């Protein structure tokens, strides 16, 4: 290769111009390297396979240069020329091609440049990130502008190491974050990561892992693959993939490394996995074959952004073998496209024998459709087209002497063809190019363009082949603010439908549940635990449940709170209205008996049982029944303050009356002994004194209680879960039980005294009746204590009302029922004649009257029962002492 204008060869070409652009790109692949013996000069290496899809980017350079040269507004006084060198995707050839362009000679001289005019403005390349890193170190020494259309490694963003490197494709950092966001966009929480074991894969997959984990998703495993089959355990790797519950695999690699992995996956019959592809293989043609369709169908991934280049397809089909730079490459295109062969003119006879179809060079490219003239997805071609325009715009800015905060300020140029590479570098940093699709290209501080990717989906065509269909885009500068733009209706998944597949370590927790992490497992692996009582969660996969407000309660699903029902014993409640009816009816019974006693107040049965005390007792019993009404209805503050005190006072009055009745009976019989000191306690004032003193003590207790620690209404949310119980808080349980205990003490004393007096003469003696009444009374209230403690809510109040009504009925039934029975149904027993006949001594009533008037000296009560003539003694005691006293 020499330095003359318009040079062409098998490895590189030069198209002359006032300014030159260099491009090191692959045209062929699969390089063959001769064996070096060090005994002779090595023969040149060769490249075996001509790639139609590699040849298209070369034509994109030609097309862009010709467009610029025709454009009067861009570099109007200069023309662009270009170098293109076929790297064959081999590092050695990329190094050779770069140094060839810099030196300007037909041989490579490192660190030497003899070309001064026309100047080489920038180098486009290289094919792989690892190759670009090496070239960037070399070109960066002199700050020679380098712009790559294919290298994506994030290492190249380090401006301290690579100060002159730029690219028209986004860094892998953007792609890694974008792939992680796409995983999260489809709500995949459990993924496997596969990466090529090189700079391209290892760093990118680590960024993906960090981004995925940061957003709450989990990585099931991370495996690395390489092109060296001896250094990887593919069966175990595929076994891990197959046995994992992760149904989504993020694969960050180039297509070449995936062949052995896919073969092993077919061998182990791996199915049901959705692959997420990096741009390194997302539009690979060599993988899009029927053999791998069962594995790759439904794959979704990122591809370099592509756009239509107006007039490009017509340009591709217009070239011919006569006027196209790089004639040898064009002939290879012709042979691949039309299946013919160009005749070797030096050995025409032998060539004609071996050629089946001879190329004429007049074939029409419009008649064929292949990867060369397919412009449906212009990725590499679009990026290299953009790179040419970036270089041209920077040169144009230089020619216009735009102000720049850099080394060019104050410099004078006699002509655009004389500048140093580092001087142009400043304009690269500030270049802004608006392309025909209205997208603006510029570089950030790290030399990266705005990140934009196409999202492609691998779908089966009607002919059984796989097609990569564009279904959306990822654009960090989208004006609408929506980075992802995906048409989900266009996507087909490996399941054969358009329903997004799931990939979870654990099934999603529904509302009403929370996640409980499994010890030692990733956070995405968990158990679903129902929310505790009183707690809710209204979102799936809730980490914690939260408590409802105190006045609210969860619904049955525990996904929302609703108002707790308020409970109290109301008059609208069946239980409340029943108890109120019984209480009201029961209060009328003592009044009826009271009226009966008034009507028969002159009869012996009524007069013999202390008529006045009985009337007080009946009135108090009526109030006992009525005080139950204070416990029904909404607990108002006034009601809470008075109801227990009223209950205690009324029942104390009632029990005091019974105690007075009992004590006076005992005193009456014990005072029969001559000279007994108890005679003074047998006056009619004693029962009233007992009633007053006993009731006053209870009144004092209640006043202290209501003054120091008064009861108050409260909302009880602990008694019954899910219900607000409106109740009266007694405030001081000690005072309450003191009041109730005092009442029990009076009843116990009455019971004991009545029990001891049960054997006294019983025609007018209530001792037995009082004994039974107090026994029933105490039994009811002893039962009430544990019953009230076990009841909850309104049933506690109902239990106390039941105890009030039952104990009141016990007193009324045991004391007054026998008397009412005699009054109403045995009137003959309720007469003076019957009483006198019962206590008479034979036929002589006068003797009885005499005995009444002048009683003999009777034995004391202690000696009662030991006399030989007990009947006569009993009659005389009752007639002389007991009867007149009780009727007074």
C-alpha positions in Angstrom: 0.0 0.0 0.0 1.6 3.3 -1.0 0.8 6.8 -0.2 -0.4 7.9 -3.6 -3.9 9.2 -4.0 -6.7 6.8 -4.8 -4.9 3.8 -3.7 -6.7 0.4 -3.4 -5.7 -3.0 -2.2 -6.8 -6.2 -0.5 -6.5 -4.8 3.1 -7.1 -1.1 2.8 -8.0 1.7 0.5 -7.5 5.5 0.3 -9.9 7.9 -1.3 -8.2 11.3 -1.4 -9.5 14.6 -0.2 -8.4 17.9 1.5 -9.1 16.3 4.9 -8.9 12.6 5.6 -10.9 10.4 7.9 -9.5 7.0 8.9 -11.7 3.9 9.5 -10.5 0.6 10.8 -13.5 -1.7 10.3 -13.9 -5.4 9.5 -14.9 -6.5 6.0 -13.9 -10.1 6.4 -13.8 -12.4 9.5 -12.1 -15.7 10.5 -8.5 -14.7 10.1 -5.9 -17.3 9.4 -2.4 -16.8 10.8 0.6 -18.6 9.2 3.0 -20.6 11.4 6.1 -18.5 12.3 9.3 -20.5 12.2 11.7 -17.6 12.6 13.7 -19.0 9.8 12.1 -16.9 7.1 10.0 -13.8 6.7 6.4 -14.5 7.8 3.8 -14.6 5.1 0.9 -12.2 5.4 -2.1 -13.4 7.4 -5.3 -13.9 5.4 -9.0 -13.5 6.1 -11.3 -16.3 4.9 -14.9 -15.2 5.0 -16.3 -12.0 3.3 -19.3 -10.7 5.3 -22.1 -8.9 3.5 -23.3 -7.2 6.7 -19.7 -6.0 7.4 -19.5 -4.5 3.9 -22.6 -2.3 4.4 -20.9 0.0 7.1 -18.0 0.6 4.6 -20.6 1.9 2.1 -22.1 4.0 4.9 -18.8 5.8 5.1 -18.7 6.5 1.4 -22.4 7.6 1.4 -21.8 10.1 4.3 -18.6 11.5 2.8 -20.3 12.1 -0.5 -23.3 13.7 1.2 -21.0 16.1 3.1 -18.9 16.9 0.0 -22.2 17.9 -1.8 -23.4 19.9 1.1 -22.5 23.6 0.6 -23.2 24.4 4.3 -20.8 21.9 5.7 -17.0 22.3 5.0 -17.9 24.4 1.9 -14.3 25.0 0.9 -12.9 21.5 1.6 -13.5 18.0 0.5 -13.3 14.9 2.7 -11.4 11.8 1.8 -11.0 8.6 3.8 -8.9 5.6 4.7 -10.6 2.3 5.2 -8.7 -0.7 6.5 -10.1 -4.2 6.8 -9.3 -5.4 10.4 -10.8 -8.8 10.0 -11.7 -8.5 13.7 -8.1 -9.3 14.5 -6.2 -7.2 17.0 -2.9 -7.4 15.1 -4.5 -6.1 11.9 -6.3 -3.3 13.7 -3.0 -2.2 15.1 -1.4 -2.4 11.7 -4.2 -0.5 10.0 -4.2 2.3 12.6 -0.4 2.8 12.4 -0.6 2.7 8.5 -3.0 5.6 8.5 -1.0 7.6 11.0 2.3 7.2 9.2 0.9 7.6 5.8 3.3 5.1 4.3 2.9 1.6 2.9 4.7 0.2 5.9 4.1 0.5 9.6 6.4 2.7 11.7 5.3 3.0 15.3 5.3 6.5 16.8 6.1 8.1 13.5 4.0 10.2 11.1 5.4 11.5 7.8 2.0 12.6 6.5 1.5 16.3 7.0 -0.9 17.1 4.2 -3.7 16.3 3.7 -4.0 15.7 7.5 -5.6 12.7 9.0 -8.3 14.2 11.2 -9.6 11.3 13.2 -9.8 7.5 13.3 -13.1 5.6 13.3 -12.9 2.3 15.1 -12.4 -0.3 16.4 -14.5 -3.4 16.2 -14.2 -4.7 19.8 -13.8 -2.9 23.1 -10.6 -4.7 24.0 -9.1 -3.6 20.6 -10.3 0.0 21.1 -8.7 0.1 24.5 -5.3 -0.7 23.0 -5.7 1.7 20.2 -7.0 4.4 22.6 -3.8 4.1 24.6 -1.7 4.7 21.5 -3.8 7.4 20.0 -4.3 9.1 23.3 -0.5 9.7 23.6 -0.8 12.5 21.0 -4.5 13.2 21.8 -5.4 12.0 18.4 -9.3 11.9 18.1 -10.7 8.4 18.0 -14.4 7.7 17.6 -15.8 4.2 17.8 -19.1 3.0 16.4 -19.1 -0.4 18.1 -17.0 -0.4 21.4 -19.2 -0.1 24.4 -16.9 -1.0 27.4 -17.4 1.4 30.3 -13.6 1.4 30.9 -13.3 3.6 27.9 -15.3 6.4 29.7 -12.2 7.1 31.9 -10.9 10.3 30.4 -7.7 10.1 32.5 -6.7 7.0 30.6 -8.4 7.7 27.3 -8.5 11.5 26.8 -9.2 11.4 23.0 -11.7 8.6 22.9 -15.3 9.2 21.8 -18.1 6.9 20.5 -21.4 7.0 18.8 -22.8 4.0 20.8 -23.7 4.3 24.5 -21.4 2.9 27.2 -22.2 -0.5 28.7 -23.0 1.3 31.9 -26.1 2.7 30.2 -27.0 -0.6 28.7 -26.5 -2.5 32.0 -28.7 -0.1 33.9 -31.2 -0.2 31.1 -31.4 -4.0 31.1 -31.8 -4.0 34.9 -34.6 -1.5 34.5 -36.2 -3.7 31.9 -36.1 -6.6 34.2 -37.8 -4.5 36.9 -40.2 -3.1 34.3 -41.6 -6.5 33.6 -41.7 -7.2 37.4 -39.2 -10.1 37.2 -37.9 -10.5 40.8 -35.8 -13.6 40.4 -33.3 -13.8 37.6 -30.1 -15.6 36.6 -27.1 -13.8 35.2 -24.9 -15.1 32.4 -21.9 -13.2 31.1 -18.9 -13.6 28.8 -15.7 -14.0 30.8 -14.1 -10.8 29.5 -14.1 -7.0 30.0 -17.3 -6.8 28.0 -19.3 -9.2 30.2 -17.9 -9.2 33.7 -18.1 -5.5 34.5 -21.5 -5.1 32.8 -23.1 -8.0 34.6 -21.9 -6.7 37.9 -23.6 -3.4 37.2 -26.8 -5.3 36.4 -26.6 -7.3 39.6 -26.2 -4.2 41.7 -29.1 -2.4 40.0 -31.4 -5.3 40.3 -30.6 -5.9 43.9 -30.9 -2.2 44.7 -34.5 -2.2 43.5 -35.5 -5.2 45.6 -35.1 -8.0 43.0 -32.7 -11.0 43.5 -30.1 -12.8 41.5 -30.4 -16.6 41.6 -26.9 -17.2 40.2 -24.2 -15.7 38.2 -22.2 -17.8 35.7 -19.4 -16.9 33.2 -18.8 -18.4 29.8 -15.8 -18.1 27.4 -14.7 -19.3 24.0 -12.3 -21.7 25.6 -14.3 -24.9 26.1 -11.5 -26.5 28.1 -11.8 -23.8 30.9 -15.5 -24.0 31.5 -17.8 -26.6 33.0 -20.8 -26.2 30.7 -22.8 -29.3 31.9 -22.8 -28.0 35.4 -23.6 -24.5 34.3 -26.6 -25.6 32.3 -27.7 -27.9 35.1 -27.8 -24.9 37.4 -29.8 -23.0 34.8 -32.3 -25.9 34.4 -32.8 -26.6 38.1 -33.2 -23.0 39.1 -36.6 -21.5 39.6 -35.4 -18.4 37.9 -37.3 -18.3 34.5 -35.5 -15.2 33.2 -31.9 -15.2 32.2 -30.0 -12.0 31.5 -27.2 -12.9 29.0 -24.5 -10.3 28.5 -22.2 -11.7 25.8 -21.3 -11.7 22.2 -23.0 -14.3 19.9 -19.8 -16.3 19.4 -19.5 -17.3 23.0 -23.2 -18.5 23.2 -22.8 -21.4 20.7 -21.5 -24.1 23.2 -23.9 -22.9 25.9 -27.0 -23.2 23.6 -25.8 -26.7 22.4 -25.6 -27.9 25.9 -29.0 -26.4 26.8 -30.5 -28.3 23.9 -28.7 -31.4 25.1 -30.2 -31.1 28.6 -33.6 -30.1 27.2 -33.8 -26.7 29.0 -37.2 -25.1 28.3 -39.4 -22.4 29.7 -36.6 -19.8 30.1 -36.9 -16.2 28.8 -33.6 -14.8 27.7 -32.8 -11.1 28.0 -30.1 -10.2 25.4 -27.4 -7.6 25.4 -26.7 -5.7 22.2 -23.8 -8.1 21.6 -26.1 -10.8 20.3 -29.6 -9.3 20.3 -29.7 -9.1 16.5 -27.3 -11.9 15.7 -27.9 -13.6 12.4 -25.8 -16.6 13.1 -27.9 -17.5 16.2 -31.2 -16.8 14.5 -31.5 -20.2 13.0 -34.1 -23.0 13.4 -31.7 -25.1 15.5 -31.9 -22.7 18.4 -35.4 -21.5 17.9 -36.8 -23.5 20.8 -34.4 -21.7 23.2 -34.3 -18.2 21.7 -38.0 -17.8 20.7 -39.4 -15.0 22.9 -36.0 -13.5 23.6 -36.1 -9.7 24.4 -33.2 -7.4 24.5 -31.4 -4.2 23.6 -30.0 -3.4 20.2 -28.1 -0.4 19.0 -30.5 2.4 18.0 -31.2 2.3 14.3 -32.8 4.8 12.0 -33.5 5.3 8.4 -30.9 7.0 6.3 -32.7 8.7 3.4 -31.4 7.5 0.0 -29.0 4.9 1.5 -30.7 1.8 0.0 -30.6 3.4 -3.5 -27.0 4.1 -3.0 -26.2 0.6 -1.9 -27.8 -0.9 -5.0 -26.2 1.7 -7.3 -22.5 0.6 -6.9 -20.7 -1.5 -9.5 -17.4 -3.2 -9.9 -15.9 -0.5 -12.1 -16.2 2.8 -10.1 -16.4 1.7 -6.5 -13.3 2.2 -4.2 -12.0 -1.2 -3.0 -12.6 -3.2 -6.2 -11.5 -6.4 -4.7 -14.1 -6.1 -1.9 -16.8 -5.2 -4.5 -16.0 -8.3 -6.5 -16.4 -10.3 -3.3 -19.8 -8.7 -2.8 -20.7 -9.6 -6.4 -19.6 -13.2 -6.0 -21.5 -13.6 -2.7 -24.7 -11.8 -3.9 -25.0 -13.5 -7.3 -23.2 -16.8 -6.8 -20.8 -16.2 -9.6 -17.0 -15.9 -9.9 -14.8 -13.2 -11.6 -12.3 -14.7 -14.1 -8.6 -14.4 -13.2 -7.2 -12.8 -16.4 -3.7 -14.0 -15.7 -4.7 -17.6 -16.0 -7.8 -17.4 -18.2 -7.7 -21.0 -19.5 -7.6 -22.7 -16.1 -10.1 -20.3 -14.6 -12.7 -21.0 -17.3 -12.5 -24.7 -16.6 -13.3 -24.3 -12.9 -15.9 -21.6 -13.1 -19.5 -22.7 -13.2 -21.0 -19.1 -13.4 -19.0 -16.1 -14.5 -19.6 -12.7 -13.1 -20.0 -9.9 -15.7 -20.2 -7.0 -13.3 -23.4 -5.9 -15.0 -25.7 -7.7 -12.6 -28.3 -5.5 -10.8 -28.2 -5.5 -7.0 -31.9 -4.5 -7.0 -32.7 -8.1 -8.0 -31.3 -9.6 -4.8 -32.2 -9.1 -1.1 -29.5 -9.9 1.5 -27.9 -8.5 4.6 -25.9 -6.0 2.4 -28.9 -4.1 1.0 -31.2 -4.7 4.0 -31.8 -1.3 5.6 -34.6 -2.4 7.9 -32.1 -2.4 10.8 -29.2 0.0 10.3 -27.2 -0.4 13.5 -23.5 -0.4 12.7 -24.1 1.5 9.5 -26.1 4.2 11.3 -23.5 4.6 14.0 -20.6 4.9 11.6 -22.7 7.3 9.4 -23.2 9.4 12.6 -19.4 9.2 13.4 -18.5 10.7 9.9 -20.9 13.6 10.5 -19.5 14.2 14.0 -16.0 14.5 12.5 -17.2 16.7 9.7 -19.1 19.0 12.1 -16.0 19.3 14.4 -13.9 20.2 11.4 -16.5 22.7 10.2 -16.5 24.3 13.7 -12.8 24.5 13.5 -12.9 26.2 10.2 -15.4 28.7 11.5 -13.0 29.5 14.4 -15.8 29.1 17.0 -14.9 30.4 20.4 -13.9 27.6 22.7 -12.4 27.7 26.3 -9.4 25.7 25.2 -6.1 25.8 23.5 -7.5 27.1 20.2 -8.4 30.6 21.5 -6.1 33.1 20.0 -4.6 30.7 17.5 -4.5 31.8 13.8 -4.9 29.3 10.9 -4.0 30.2 7.4 -6.0 27.2 6.3 -8.1 24.4 7.6 -5.6 21.8 6.4 -3.0 22.9 8.9 -3.7 22.0 12.6 -2.6 19.6 15.2 -4.8 16.6 16.3 -5.1 17.9 19.9 -6.4 21.2 18.6 -9.3 19.4 16.9 -10.0 17.4 20.0 -11.5 20.5 21.8 -14.1 20.8 19.1 -15.1 17.1 19.5 -15.9 17.8 23.1 -18.4 20.5 22.2 -19.8 19.2 18.9 -23.6 19.0 18.4 -24.9 17.2 15.3 -28.5 17.2 14.2 -29.2 14.4 11.8 -32.0 13.9 9.3 -34.2 12.1 11.8 -34.0 15.2 14.0 -32.0 13.5 16.7 -29.2 15.5 18.1 -25.9 13.8 18.8 -23.4 15.2 21.4 -21.0 13.9 23.9 -21.0 14.1 27.7 -17.9 14.7 29.8 -16.9 11.0 29.4 -17.2 11.1 25.6 -20.5 9.2 25.5 -23.6 10.1 23.4 -27.1 10.1 24.8 -28.2 6.6 25.6 -30.8 5.2 23.2 -31.5 1.6 22.3 -34.0 -0.3 20.3 -35.8 -3.1 22.2 -36.1 -6.2 20.0 -38.1 -9.4 20.4 -37.2 -12.7 18.7 -40.3 -14.1 17.0 -40.9 -17.0 14.6 -41.7 -16.2 11.1 -44.0 -18.1 8.9 -41.1 -19.8 7.2 -39.9 -21.1 10.6 -37.0 -18.7 10.8 -36.4 -16.3 13.7 -37.0 -12.6 13.1 -35.8 -9.8 15.4 -38.7 -7.4 15.6 -38.5 -3.9 17.1 -41.1 -3.6 19.9 -39.9 -0.4 21.7 -37.1 1.8 22.6 -35.1 2.9 25.6 -34.3 6.6 25.4 -32.8 8.5 28.4 -33.6 11.8 26.6 -37.1 11.1 25.7 -39.0 14.4 25.8 -42.0 12.8 27.4 -39.9 11.6 30.3 -40.8 8.0 29.7 -37.5 6.2 29.3 -39.2 2.9 28.3 -41.5 2.9 25.3 -42.7 -0.7 24.8 -45.6 -1.9 22.8 -46.5 -5.0 24.8 -49.0 -6.1 22.2 -46.2 -6.8 19.8 -44.2 -9.0 22.1 -44.4 -12.8 22.0 -43.0 -14.8 24.9 -41.5 -18.3 25.0 -44.9 -19.5 26.4 -46.4 -18.8 22.9 -48.7 -16.0 24.1 -48.5 -12.4 25.0 -48.8 -12.8 28.7 -45.7 -11.7 30.5 -44.0 -14.7 32.1 -43.4 -14.8 35.8 -40.0 -15.3 37.5 -40.2 -15.4 41.2 -38.5 -17.3 43.9 -41.7 -17.2 46.0 -45.3 -16.6 45.0 -46.3 -13.0 45.4 -48.0 -12.4 48.8 -51.6 -11.1 48.3 -53.1 -8.3 50.2 -53.7 -9.1 53.8 -50.4 -10.9 54.1 -46.8 -9.9 54.7 -43.5 -11.4 53.6 -41.5 -13.4 56.2 -37.9 -13.8 55.0 -36.5 -17.3 54.9 -33.3 -17.4 57.0 -30.2 -17.8 54.8 -32.1 -17.2 51.5 -32.3 -14.0 49.4 -34.9 -11.5 50.2 -37.0 -12.6 47.2 -37.4 -16.0 48.8 -40.0 -15.7 51.6 -43.1 -17.1 53.2 -46.4 -15.3 53.1 -47.7 -14.7 56.7 -51.2 -13.4 57.4 -51.3 -10.0 59.1 -51.8 -10.2 62.8 -55.1 -9.4 64.5 -55.8 -5.7 64.1 -53.3 -5.2 61.2 -53.8 -4.8 57.5 -51.8 -4.6 54.3 -53.4 -3.2 51.1 -50.6 -4.0 48.7 -49.0 -7.2 47.4 -45.7 -8.3 48.7 -46.0 -6.0 51.7 -42.9 -6.1 54.0 -44.9 -5.1 57.1 -48.5 -4.9 58.1 -49.7 -1.8 59.9 -52.2 -1.4 62.7 -55.6 0.1 62.1 -56.5 3.2 64.1 -57.9 2.5 67.5 -61.5 3.0 66.3 -61.1 0.8 63.2 -60.7 -2.9 62.5 -59.6 -5.0 59.5 -62.1 -6.6 57.2 -62.0 -10.3 56.6 -59.4 -10.0 53.9 -57.3 -7.7 56.1 -56.6 -5.4 53.3 -58.4 -2.3 54.6 -59.8 -0.9 57.8 -63.4 -0.1 58.5 -65.1 1.5 61.5 -65.5 -0.8 64.5 -69.1 -1.3 65.5 -70.0 0.2 68.8 -71.4 -2.1 71.4 -73.4 -1.4 74.5 -76.6 -2.8 76.0 -79.2 -0.7 74.2 -82.9 -0.6 74.3 -82.9 -1.5 70.6 -81.1 -4.7 71.4 -83.3 -7.8 72.0 -81.4 -8.5 75.2 -81.7 -5.0 76.3 -85.4 -4.6 75.6 -86.1 -8.0 77.3 -84.2 -7.1 80.5 -85.9 -3.6 80.5 -89.3 -5.2 80.2 -88.6 -7.7 82.9 -87.3 -5.0 85.1 -90.3 -2.7 84.6 -92.7 -5.6 85.1 -90.9 -6.8 88.2 -90.9 -3.3 89.8 -94.7 -3.5 89.7 -95.0 -6.7 91.7 -93.7 -5.1 95.0 -96.1 -2.2 94.4 -98.9 -4.7 94.0 -97.9 -6.4 97.2 -97.5 -3.0 98.9 -101.1 -2.2 97.9 -102.2 -5.6 99.2 -100.5 -5.0 102.5 -102.2 -1.6 102.8 -105.6 -3.2 102.1 -105.0 -5.9 104.7 -102.9 -3.9 107.1 -105.3 -4.7 110.0 -104.9 -8.4 109.6 -102.6 -10.4 111.9 -100.4 -11.7 109.1 -99.6 -8.1 108.0 -99.4 -6.6 111.5 -97.4 -9.6 112.9 -94.4 -8.9 110.6 -93.8 -5.3 111.3 -96.0 -3.6 108.8 -93.9 -0.4 108.4 -90.6 -2.2 107.8 -92.3 -4.5 105.3 -93.6 -1.5 103.4 -90.1 0.1 103.3 -88.8 -3.3 102.1 -91.4 -3.5 99.4 -90.6 0.1 98.2 -86.9 -0.6 98.2 -87.4 -3.9 96.2 -89.4 -1.9 93.6 -86.4 0.4 93.3 -84.1 -2.5 93.1 -85.9 -3.7 90.1 -85.9 -0.2 88.6 -82.2 0.4 89.2 -81.5 -2.2 86.5 -82.8 0.3 83.9 -79.8 2.5 84.8 -77.5 -0.2 83.3 -79.4 -0.2 79.9 -78.7 2.4 77.2 -75.7 4.4 76.1 -73.4 5.0 79.1 -73.7 8.7 79.6 -71.3 10.3 82.1 -74.2 11.0 84.6 -75.4 7.4 84.2 -72.0 6.0 84.9 -71.5 8.3 87.9 -74.7 7.2 89.6 -75.8 3.7 88.6 -73.5 1.6 90.8 -74.0 4.0 93.7 -77.8 3.9 93.3 -77.7 0.1 93.0 -75.6 -0.2 96.2 -77.7 2.2 98.2 -81.1 0.7 97.2 -79.9 -2.9 97.9 -78.4 -1.8 101.1 -81.7 -0.3 102.2 -83.4 -3.5 101.2 -81.0 -5.8 103.0 -81.0 -3.4 106.0 -84.8 -3.9 106.3 -84.3 -7.7 106.3 -81.5 -7.4 108.8 -83.8 -5.3 111.0 -86.5 -7.8 110.8 -84.2 -10.7 111.7 -82.5 -8.9 114.6 -85.8 -7.7 116.1 -87.1 -11.3 116.1 -84.0 -12.5 117.9 -84.1 -9.6 120.4 -87.7 -10.3 121.1 -87.1 -13.9 122.1 -83.9 -13.2 124.0 -85.4 -10.4 126.0 -88.0 -12.8 127.6 -85.6 -13.6 130.4 -86.6 -11.4 133.5 -84.1 -8.7 134.0 -82.6 -9.1 130.5 -80.7 -6.0 129.3 -82.0 -6.6 125.8 -85.5 -5.4 126.7 -84.5 -1.8 125.8 -83.7 -3.0 122.3 -87.1 -4.3 121.7 -88.7 -0.9 121.1 -90.3 0.0 117.7 -87.4 2.5 117.0 -84.7 -0.2 116.9 -85.5 -1.5 113.3 -85.4 2.1 112.0 -82.2 2.7 113.7 -80.7 -0.4 112.1 -81.9 0.6 108.7 -80.7 4.1 109.0 -77.2 3.2 110.4 -76.6 0.4 107.8 -77.7 2.6 104.9 -75.8 5.6 106.1 -72.5 3.6 106.1 -73.1 2.6 102.5 -74.0 6.2 101.6 -70.7 7.3 103.1 -68.8 4.8 101.1 -70.5 5.9 97.9 -69.9 9.6 98.6 -66.2 9.0 99.1 -66.1 6.9 96.0 -67.9 9.4 93.8 -65.8 12.3 95.2 -62.3 10.9 95.0 -62.5 8.5 92.1 -65.8 8.8 90.2 -66.7 6.3 87.5 -66.7 7.6 83.9 -67.6 6.3 80.4 -64.8 4.8 78.2 -64.2 3.1 74.9 -62.9 -0.4 75.5 -61.1 -1.9 72.5 -59.5 -4.7 74.4 -62.6 -6.6 75.6 -63.7 -7.8 72.2 -61.5 -7.6 69.2 -63.0 -5.7 66.3 -65.6 -4.0 68.5 -65.6 -0.8 70.6 -67.4 -1.6 73.8 -68.8 1.6 75.3 -68.8 1.0 79.0 -68.6 2.6 82.4 -65.2 2.4 84.0 -65.6 2.1 87.8 -62.3 4.0 88.1 -61.6 2.5 91.5 -62.1 -1.2 91.7 -61.3 -1.1 95.4 -64.2 1.3 96.1 -66.6 -0.8 93.9 -65.7 -4.0 95.7 -65.9 -2.2 99.1 -69.5 -1.2 98.2 -70.4 -4.6 97.0 -68.5 -6.3 99.9 -70.4 -4.2 102.5 -73.6 -5.2 100.9 -72.5 -8.9 101.0 -71.5 -8.4 104.7 -75.0 -7.1 105.6 -76.6 -10.1 103.7 -74.2 -12.5 105.4 -75.1 -11.2 108.9 -78.8 -11.4 108.1 -78.3 -15.0 106.8 -76.4 -16.0 109.9 -78.8 -14.4 112.4 -81.8 -15.8 110.6 -80.2 -19.2 110.4 -79.7 -19.3 114.2 -83.3 -18.2 114.7 -84.9 -20.6 112.3 -86.2 -22.9 115.2 -88.1 -20.2 117.0 -91.9 -20.5 117.0 -92.8 -20.1 113.3 -96.4 -18.9 113.0 -95.3 -15.3 113.1 -91.5 -15.8 112.8 -89.9 -14.9 109.4 -86.5 -16.4 110.3 -86.8 -19.3 108.0 -88.1 -17.2 105.1 -85.2 -14.7 105.6 -82.7 -17.6 105.8 -83.8 -18.9 102.4 -84.0 -15.4 100.9 -80.5 -14.5 102.1 -79.2 -17.9 100.9 -80.6 -17.2 97.4 -79.4 -13.6 97.5 -75.8 -14.5 98.4 -75.8 -17.4 95.9 -76.7 -15.1 93.1 -74.0 -12.6 93.9 -71.4 -15.2 94.6 -72.2 -16.6 91.1 -72.1 -13.1 89.7 -68.4 -12.5 90.5 -66.8 -15.2 88.3 -69.6 -14.8 85.7 -68.9 -11.1 85.3 -65.2 -11.7 85.0 -65.7 -14.2 82.2 -68.3 -12.1 80.3 -67.3 -9.5 77.8 -68.9 -6.3 76.5 -72.5 -5.8 76.9 -72.9 -9.3 78.4 -71.0 -8.1 81.5 -73.7 -5.5 82.1 -76.4 -8.0 81.2 -75.0 -10.3 83.8 -75.1 -7.6 86.5 -78.7 -6.8 85.6 -79.6 -10.5 85.8 -78.0 -10.7 89.2 -80.0 -7.6 90.3 -83.3 -9.0 89.1 -82.7 -12.5 90.3 -81.6 -11.4 93.8 -84.5 -9.0 94.0 -86.9 -11.8 93.0 -85.3 -14.1 95.5 -86.0 -11.7 98.3 -89.5 -10.9 97.2 -90.4 -14.6 96.5 -89.0 -16.0 99.8 -90.3 -13.3 102.2 -93.6 -12.2 100.7 -95.0 -15.1 98.7 -96.1 -17.1 101.8 -97.8 -14.0 103.3 -99.6 -13.2 100.0 -100.7 -16.8 99.7 -102.2 -16.7 103.2 -103.8 -13.3 102.5 -105.3 -14.2 99.2 -106.0 -17.9 99.4 -106.1 -18.8 103.1 -108.1 -15.9 104.7 -109.2 -18.3 107.5 -105.6 -18.4 108.7 -105.4 -14.6 108.7 -107.9 -14.0 111.6 -107.6 -13.3 115.3 -109.9 -16.2 116.1 -107.6 -18.6 114.3 -104.6 -17.3 116.2 -106.3 -17.5 119.6 -107.6 -21.0 118.8 -104.0 -22.0 117.9 -102.7 -20.7 121.2 -105.7 -21.6 123.4 -105.6 -24.2 126.3 -108.6 -26.4 125.6 -112.0 -24.9 125.8 -111.3 -22.2 128.3 -110.4 -19.1 126.3 -110.6 -17.0 129.4 -107.6 -18.8 130.7 -105.7 -18.0 127.6 -106.6 -14.4 127.9 -105.5 -14.5 131.5 -102.2 -16.0 130.4 -101.8 -13.2 128.0 -102.4 -10.6 130.7 -100.3 -12.2 133.4 -97.5 -14.2 131.9 -95.4 -16.4 134.2 -91.7 -16.3 134.6 -90.3 -18.0 131.4 -87.0 -19.6 130.9 -84.4 -17.8 128.8 -83.9 -18.4 125.1 -80.8 -20.4 125.8 -82.8 -22.7 128.0 -85.6 -22.9 125.5 -86.3 -26.3 124.2 -85.2 -28.1 127.5 -88.5 -27.5 129.3 -90.8 -30.4 129.7 -93.7 -28.2 128.7 -92.3 -26.5 125.6 -95.6 -26.1 123.8 -97.1 -24.2 126.6 -94.0 -22.0 127.0 -93.9 -21.2 123.2 -97.5 -20.1 123.2 -97.1 -17.9 126.1 -93.9 -16.3 124.8 -95.5 -15.5 121.4 -98.7 -14.3 122.8 -97.3 -12.1 125.5 -94.2 -10.7 123.9 -93.7 -11.4 120.3 -97.1 -10.6 118.8 -97.8 -7.3 120.6 -94.3 -6.1 119.9 -94.3 -6.7 116.1 -97.7 -5.2 115.6 -96.9 -2.0 117.4 
